[in-house]
Amino acid sequence: MTITLRQESQTGTTTKGSSLTYAELDNNFIDLLTQKILPLQVDADTGTVTVGQSQSNGVFNITGSTGLSTTVTEDSTGNANLTISLDQVSGTNLNVTIYAKAQESLSAGDVVQFAGVQGDHLLVKKAVIDDSAGAFIAEYIVGVAPTAFATNDFGYFVTQGQVTDASLDLSAFSVGDILWFDPTTSGGLTATEPTAPNPKVRVAAVLRANGSDDIMLVRPTFSRRLQDVEDVSTTDASNNDYLIYNSGTGVWQPQALDISTDTTPQLGGALNANANNFTNVGTINSHTIPGGSGTFALTSDIPSAGDSVQEGDNIAITSPDSAGGKTISFRNPLNQPVTGGDQTFRQINLEDYSETIYTGGTATGTITPDVVNGNVQRIQLTGNITFNAFNSPAAGQSMTLIIQQPSSGGPYTLSSTMKFAGGTKTLSTTADAYDIMSVFYDGTNYFASLSTNFS
């Protein structure tokens, strides 16, 4: 905003020191109209007030996030008062909750258990004794649905605190009842304490039960059922006893550890005799166990000569002869390639053999063929080549290189620092010409000979 004064001075204005023109006077009023001073409007979740003065018609919004709400009011002096409040969650106040996704539809008061995770979210479902995830684990119960949830709904589930909801119906119970997880109903509650072997999970207490505005206090507690174990002192139990469930009495009772009571025992791991003897064992799988302190052997299972040797690649084993002996020999023919590993083979008589011909590799510029690919290699030139050495050479290596000029283009030339027979290392120049270069490396020098113009 620009204001021009005639002779007075004011911060933010211009003092002309003489009479104002019509235009200067009009501009002062135009600026006042177009940039007029307006009150500041402040909005919250609840309430709207105007306070102070502003250079523009702006709205200052203050909104709450999850679990928080805001209220703004104006007092008698024109001041704005902002109040930030913690929301109640599903009729509860300051409950301990978890934020999760419902894996199935839930009703208010359903007992829920951990059902896995999806991305960054916890999944819950109705608590059950046995489902596709495996046996029921009491500690998987996480709390109660405070209101109804549709499948895949997100929301807060109460793990500790007060729950009340218009759809919560506790009329089947009485005020003061202790509610347990009902092992016979998915997500259900019961006022009857479950008996062994069912799990005992105390979920909540009933504070109001009239069928309309019912209230229960949630705090899941898991019982280890120690009260359901028969007093071991009355059974003269020893430290070697274990517990079995007596369906007749409905309690767990100590039982002396006695393998003889199990007619079909099976080990779950290795059996360690701790240097003790096996006595009066009779037979095991029809094999007699010989006596002897600290011994355990099945005589008929002692392997005979050669039984531990198995045939393998390129190795054959004959059937036992009359004395039980076997012969190990090379397969004829061999069934797998053999790698010598740079070992020396002496007094070899080769008959009816062939060599692998390797085609490929660089066909222009400096080439360094690798004998590992084969001792006979073929290239068709795509440019002039320089051939001075093998790749990773070893003394005694040799190679035959078949060199072909292209059908069109070229002819291409060979340059090399190798020692050539007769000093000749000029390639044929006609299209499709074939030359054969033989090279031997003695560890110091490369000796080469070139035969040209195979036609």
HELIX and SHEET records of a PDB file:
HELIX    1   1 TYR A   22  THR A   34  1                                  13    
HELIX    2   2 ALA A  138  TYR A  140  5                                   3    
HELIX    3   3 LEU A  226  ASP A  228  5                                   3    
HELIX    4   4 VAL A  232  THR A  235  5                                   4    
HELIX    5   5 ILE A  259  THR A  261  5                                   3    
HELIX    6   6 THR A  299  ASP A  301  5                                   3    
HELIX    7   7 VAL A  371  ASN A  373  5                                   3    
HELIX    8   8 ALA A  421  GLY A  423  5                                   3    
SHEET    1   A 2 ILE A   3  LEU A   5  0                                        
SHEET    2   A 2 THR A  13  THR A  15  1                                        
SHEET    1   B 3 THR A  48  SER A  54  0                                        
SHEET    2   B 3 LEU A  38  ALA A  44 -1                                        
SHEET    3   B 3 VAL A  59  ILE A  62  1                                        
SHEET    1   C 2 LEU A  68  GLU A  74  0                                        
SHEET    2   C 2 ALA A  80  LEU A  86 -1                                        
SHEET    1   D 9 ILE A 141  VAL A 144  0                                        
SHEET    2   D 9 VAL A 111  GLN A 118 -1                                        
SHEET    3   D 9 HIS A 121  LYS A 126 -1                                        
SHEET    4   D 9 VAL A  96  ALA A 102  1                                        
SHEET    5   D 9 PHE A 154  THR A 164 -1                                        
SHEET    6   D 9 ILE A 215  SER A 223 -1                                        
SHEET    7   D 9 LYS A 200  ARG A 208 -1                                        
SHEET    8   D 9 ILE A 178  PHE A 181 -1                                        
SHEET    9   D 9 LEU A 189  THR A 190 -1                                        
SHEET    1   E 2 ASP A 130  ASP A 131  0                                        
SHEET    2   E 2 GLY A 134  ALA A 135 -1                                        
SHEET    1   F 2 TYR A 242  ASN A 246  0                                        
SHEET    2   F 2 VAL A 251  GLN A 255 -1                                        
SHEET    1   G 2 THR A 283  ILE A 284  0                                        
SHEET    2   G 2 HIS A 287  THR A 288 -1                                        
SHEET    1   H 2 ILE A 315  ILE A 317  0                                        
SHEET    2   H 2 ILE A 328  PHE A 330 -1                                        
SHEET    1   I 6 ILE A 357  THR A 359  0                                        
SHEET    2   I 6 VAL A 376  GLN A 380  1                                        
SHEET    3   I 6 SER A 398  GLN A 404  1                                        
SHEET    4   I 6 TYR A 434  TYR A 441 -1                                        
SHEET    5   I 6 TYR A 446  PHE A 454 -1                                        
SHEET    6   I 6 LYS A 419  PHE A 420  1                                        
SHEET    1   J 3 GLY A 365  ILE A 367  0                                        
SHEET    2   J 3 ILE A 385  PHE A 387  1                                        
SHEET    3   J 3 LEU A 414  SER A 415  1                                        
END                                                                             
